[in-house]
Amino acid sequence: MFDQAEHEIIPADLNEMEPGVHLAAILSGIDVAELSGHDRIVVLQAHQRMASHYQARLYEDMASVADCLGGIEDDPAPAIESAATEIRAALRLTRRTAEWTSRLGHTYTTSGKPP
């Protein structure tokens, strides 16, 4: 679909690299304007893997706030509510968004599966 004319070359295994520091370093050095159309798609997919990776880490961090507060509270419900309040202030979220994301993060990290 895209031409394979002379363009900047990306690593051959870019589409298979795990998200993390190494992939972030490679992506930060790529000028997509210099890439072929096909390689732009590969880079787009790699950026999406990184975004998903960071989103998962964000939810893990949110769950850790609830876990920390859970050590103070006997009942997990007030701990999650308190965590939502802390997360809301830290990330400047609405109350509803903070509650939803706190519960989502807690559910994901305690069950090991997305809700």
Contact map, one row per residue, 1 for C-alpha under 8 A:
1110000000000000000000000000000000000100000000000000000000000000000000000000000000000000000000000000000000000000000
1111000000000000000000000000000000011100000000000000000000000000000000000000000000000000000000000000000000000000000
1111100000000000000000000000000000011100000000000000000000000000000000000000000000000000000000000000000000000000000
0111111000000000000000000000000000011100000000000000000000000000000000000000000000000000000000000000000000000000000
0011111000000000000000000000000000010000000000000000000000000000000000000000000000000000000000000000000000000000000
0001111100000000000000000000000000010000000000000000000000000000000000000000000000000000000000000000000000000000000
0001111110000000000000000000000001110000000000000000000000000000000000000000000000000000000000000000000000000000000
0000011111000000000000000000000001110000000000000000000000000000000000000000000000000000000000000000000000000000000
0000001111100000000000000000000000100000000000000000000000000000000000000000000000000000000000000000000000000000000
0000000111110100000000000000010000000010000000000000000000000000000000000000000000000000000000000000000000000000000
0000000011111100000000000000000000000000000000000000000000000000000000000000000000000000000000000000000000000000000
0000000001111110000000000000000000000000000000000000000000000000000000000000000000000000000000000000000000000000000
0000000000111111100000000000000000000000000000000000000000000000000000000000000000000000000000000000000000000000000
0000000001111111100000100000000000000000011001000000000000000000000000000000000000000000000000000000000000000000000
0000000000011111100000000000000000000000011011000000000000000000000000000000000000000000000000000000000000000000000
0000000000001111110000000000000000000000000000000000000000000000000000000000000000000000000000000000000000000000000
0000000000001111111000100000000000000000000001000000000000000000000000000000000000000000000000000000000000000000000
0000000000000001111100100000000000000000000000001000000000000000000000000000000000000000000000000000000000000000000
0000000000000000111111110000000000000000000001001100100000000000000000000000000000000000000000000000000000000000000
0000000000000000011111110000000000000000000000000100100000000000000000000000000000000000000000000000000000000000000
0000000000000000001111111000000000000000000000000000000000000000000000000000000000000000000000000000000000000000000
0000000000000000001111111100000000000000000000000000000000000000000000000000000000000000000000000000000000000000000
0000000000000100111111111110000000000000000001000100000000000000000000000000000000000000000000000000000000000000000
0000000000000000001111111111000000000000000000000100000000000000000000000000000000000000000000000000000000000000000
0000000000000000000011111111100000000000000000000000000000000000000000000000000000000000000000000000000000000000000
0000000000000000000001111111110000000000000000000000000000000000000000000000000000000000000000000000000000000000000
0000000000000000000000111111110000000000001001100000000000000000000000000000000000000000000000000000000000000000000
0000000000000000000000011111110000000000000000000000000000000000000000000000000000000000000000000000000000000000000
0000000000000000000000001111111000000000000000000000000000000000000000000000000000000000000000000000000000000000000
0000000001000000000000000111111100000000000000000000000000000000000000000000000000000000000000000000000000000000000
0000000000000000000000000000111111100000000000000000000000000000000000000000000000000000000000000000000000000000000
0000000000000000000000000000011111100001001000000000000000000000000000000000000000000000000000000000000000000000000
0000000000000000000000000000001111100000000000000000000000000000000000000000000000000000000000000000000000000000000
0000001100000000000000000000001111110000000000000000000000000000000000000000000000000000000000000000000000000000000
0000001110000000000000000000001111111111000000000000000000000000000000000000000000000000000000000000000000000000000
0111111100000000000000000000000001111111000000000000000000000000000000000000000000000000000000000000000000000000000
0111000000000000000000000000000000111111100000000000000000000000000000000000000000000000000000000000000000000000000
1111000000000000000000000000000000111111110000000000000000000000000000000000000000000000000000000000000000000000000
0000000001000000000000000000000000111111111000000000000000000000000000000000000000000000000000000000000000000000000
0000000000000000000000000000000100111111111100000000000000000000000000000000000000000000000000000000000000000000000
0000000000000000000000000000000000001111111110000000000000000000000000000000000000000000000000000000000000000000000
0000000000000110000000000000000000000111111111000000000000000000000000000000000000000000000000000000000000000000000
0000000000000110000000000010000100000011111111100000000000000000000000000000000000000000000000000000000000000000000
0000000000000000000000000000000000000001111111110000000000000000000000000000000000000000000000000000000000000000000
0000000000000010000000000000000000000000111111111000000000000000000000000000000000000000000000000000000000000000000
0000000000000110101000100010000000000000011111111100000000000000000000000000000000000000000000000000000000000000000
0000000000000000000000000010000000000000001111111110000000000000000000000000000000000000000000000000000000000000000
0000000000000000000000000000000000000000000111111111000000000000000000000000000000000000000000000000000000000000000
0000000000000000011000000000000000000000000011111111100000000000000000000000000000000000000000000000000000000000000
0000000000000000001100110000000000000000000001111111110000000000000000000000000000000000000000000000000000000000000
0000000000000000000000000000000000000000000000111111111000000000000000000000000000000000000000000000000000000000000
0000000000000000000000000000000000000000000000011111111100000000000000000000000000000000000000000000000000000000000
0000000000000000001100000000000000000000000000001111111110000000000000000000000000000000000000000000000000000000000
0000000000000000000000000000000000000000000000000111111111000000000000000000000000000000000000000000000000000000000
0000000000000000000000000000000000000000000000000011111111100000000000000000000000000000000000000000000000000000000
0000000000000000000000000000000000000000000000000001111111110000000000000000000000000000000000000000000000000000000
0000000000000000000000000000000000000000000000000000111111111000000000000000000000000000000000000000000000000000000
0000000000000000000000000000000000000000000000000000011111111100000000000000000000000000000000000000000000000000000
0000000000000000000000000000000000000000000000000000001111111110000000000000000000000000000000000000110111011000000
0000000000000000000000000000000000000000000000000000000111111111000000000000000000000000000000000000000011001000000
0000000000000000000000000000000000000000000000000000000011111111100000000000000000000000000000000000000000000000000
0000000000000000000000000000000000000000000000000000000001111111110000000000000000100010000000000000110011000000000
0000000000000000000000000000000000000000000000000000000000111111111000000000000000000000000000000000010011001000000
0000000000000000000000000000000000000000000000000000000000011111111100000000000000000000000000000000000000000000000
0000000000000000000000000000000000000000000000000000000000001111111110000000000000100000000000000000000000000000000
0000000000000000000000000000000000000000000000000000000000000111111111000000001101100000000000000000010001000000000
0000000000000000000000000000000000000000000000000000000000000011111111100000001000000000000000000000000000000000000
0000000000000000000000000000000000000000000000000000000000000001111111110000000000000000000000000000000000000000000
0000000000000000000000000000000000000000000000000000000000000000111111111000001101100000000000000000000000000000000
0000000000000000000000000000000000000000000000000000000000000000011111111111001100000000000000000000000000000000000
0000000000000000000000000000000000000000000000000000000000000000001111111100000000000000000000000000000000000000000
0000000000000000000000000000000000000000000000000000000000000000000111111100001000000000000000000000000000000000000
0000000000000000000000000000000000000000000000000000000000000000000011111111011000000000000000000000000000000000000
0000000000000000000000000000000000000000000000000000000000000000000001111111000000000000000000000000000000000000000
0000000000000000000000000000000000000000000000000000000000000000000001001111111000000000000000000000000000000000000
0000000000000000000000000000000000000000000000000000000000000000000001001111111100000000000000000000000000000000000
0000000000000000000000000000000000000000000000000000000000000000000000000011111110000000000000000000000000000000000
0000000000000000000000000000000000000000000000000000000000000000000000001011111111000000000000000000000000000000000
0000000000000000000000000000000000000000000000000000000000000000011011011011111111100000000000000000000000000000000
0000000000000000000000000000000000000000000000000000000000000000010011000001111111110000000000000010011001000000000
0000000000000000000000000000000000000000000000000000000000000000000000000000111111111000000000000010000000000000000
0000000000000000000000000000000000000000000000000000000000000000010010000000011111111100000000000000000000000000000
0000000000000000000000000000000000000000000000000000000000000100110010000000001111111110000000000000010000000000000
0000000000000000000000000000000000000000000000000000000000000000000000000000000111111111000000100110110000000000000
0000000000000000000000000000000000000000000000000000000000000000000000000000000011111111100000100110000000000000000
0000000000000000000000000000000000000000000000000000000000000000000000000000000001111111110000000000000000000000000
0000000000000000000000000000000000000000000000000000000000000100000000000000000000111111111110000100010000000000000
0000000000000000000000000000000000000000000000000000000000000000000000000000000000011111111111101100000000000000000
0000000000000000000000000000000000000000000000000000000000000000000000000000000000001111111110000000000000000000000
0000000000000000000000000000000000000000000000000000000000000000000000000000000000000111111100000000000000000000000
0000000000000000000000000000000000000000000000000000000000000000000000000000000000000011111110000000000000000000000
0000000000000000000000000000000000000000000000000000000000000000000000000000000000000011111111000000000000000000000
0000000000000000000000000000000000000000000000000000000000000000000000000000000000000011101111101100000000000000000
0000000000000000000000000000000000000000000000000000000000000000000000000000000000000001000111111100000000000000000
0000000000000000000000000000000000000000000000000000000000000000000000000000000000011001000011111110000000000000000
0000000000000000000000000000000000000000000000000000000000000000000000000000000000000000000001111111000000000000000
0000000000000000000000000000000000000000000000000000000000000000000000000000000000000001000011111111100000000000000
0000000000000000000000000000000000000000000000000000000000000000000000000000000000011011000011111111110000000000000
0000000000000000000000000000000000000000000000000000000000000000000000000000000110011000000000111111111000000000000
0000000000000000000000000000000000000000000000000000000000000000000000000000000000000000000000011111111100000000000
0000000000000000000000000000000000000000000000000000000000100100000000000000000000010000000000001111111110000000000
0000000000000000000000000000000000000000000000000000000000100110010000000000000100110010000000000111111111000000000
0000000000000000000000000000000000000000000000000000000000000000000000000000000100000000000000000011111111100000000
0000000000000000000000000000000000000000000000000000000000100000000000000000000000000000000000000001111111110000001
0000000000000000000000000000000000000000000000000000000000110110000000000000000000000000000000000000111111111000000
0000000000000000000000000000000000000000000000000000000000110110010000000000000100000000000000000000011111111100000
0000000000000000000000000000000000000000000000000000000000000000000000000000000000000000000000000000001111111111111
0000000000000000000000000000000000000000000000000000000000100000000000000000000000000000000000000000000111111111111
0000000000000000000000000000000000000000000000000000000000110010000000000000000000000000000000000000000011111111100
0000000000000000000000000000000000000000000000000000000000000000000000000000000000000000000000000000000001111111000
0000000000000000000000000000000000000000000000000000000000000000000000000000000000000000000000000000000000111111110
0000000000000000000000000000000000000000000000000000000000000000000000000000000000000000000000000000000000111111110
0000000000000000000000000000000000000000000000000000000000000000000000000000000000000000000000000000000000111011111
0000000000000000000000000000000000000000000000000000000000000000000000000000000000000000000000000000000000110011111
0000000000000000000000000000000000000000000000000000000000000000000000000000000000000000000000000000000100110000111
